[in-house]
Amino acid sequence: MIIELIIALYVHDNFVRPYFGDVLVVILIYCFLKSFLKLKVLTASVYVMLFAFTIEFLQYLNIVEKLELQNSKIARTVIGTSFSWADIISYVAGILIVISMEYFLRKKTLQ
């Protein structure tokens, strides 16, 4: 969570913030969800993807401006301000990392 906050507040580049940050955020949300709910890996992954896609769709609708929150740095950082297909790809990459790691860790503990 701290890494995600540092990226959101202090990193203003063309790779880490727009791509790595989005990969990391779905991993963070997945871990948060799994820490409270006993869900199967794929179920939790689908919920996280639906959440991420919903946020991205709200960005497409310019929800921050419609809610008149454009002057709120927190709202702009948490919700985001612009739709991007690259964000969607980053979310999918993050979830693929989660599923791969869960599979690898589960396989390793069964041996």
HELIX and SHEET records of a PDB file:
HELIX    1   1 ILE A    2  TYR A   10  1                                   9    
HELIX    2   2 VAL A   16  PHE A   20  3                                   5    
HELIX    3   3 GLY A   21  PHE A   36  1                                  16    
HELIX    4   4 VAL A   41  TYR A   60  1                                  20    
HELIX    5   5 ILE A   63  LYS A   66  1                                   4    
HELIX    6   6 LYS A   73  ILE A   79  1                                   7    
HELIX    7   7 TRP A   85  LEU A  110  1                                  26    
END                                                                             
